[in-house]
Amino acid sequence: MRCKYVLPSGEQCKANAVKNSTHCYFHSPLISEAEKKAAQAKGGANRARKLDQPLPGIKLEKLADVKQFMSNVIGQAAKGEMDTRAAKDLIYMATEWRNTQTAYINKKGSEDICDIF
């Protein structure tokens, strides 16, 4: 459900209402201005996705490398060793890299994509 707050322009706020409320977080009369300002100052810092520890140096030069990387990430997430949101982001990036490699292979007939960078 959308927030019921009406902006000075006469338009309704486009944000989603907080669960069990008729208003979004920033228009809720139940939340103090101090809390709203503190949340705004954080600017999404609570949602930042960081790995608990850096990944070892990884070379994604061949399609098999990308497949192995994706398999490792999925395995770590499944065992609870990696935040699932971070795993999702890594899988997305690996998929984009795989798609780039595949397009290069289809165009050039070679898996050696590293020479284009």
Secondary structure, 3 states (H helix, E strand, C coil): CECCCECCCCCECCCECCCCCCCCHHHCCCCCHHHHHHHHHHCCHHHCCCCCCCCCCCCCCCHHHHHHHHHHHHHHHHCCCCCHHHHHHHHHHHHHHHHHHHHHHHHHCCCCHHHHC
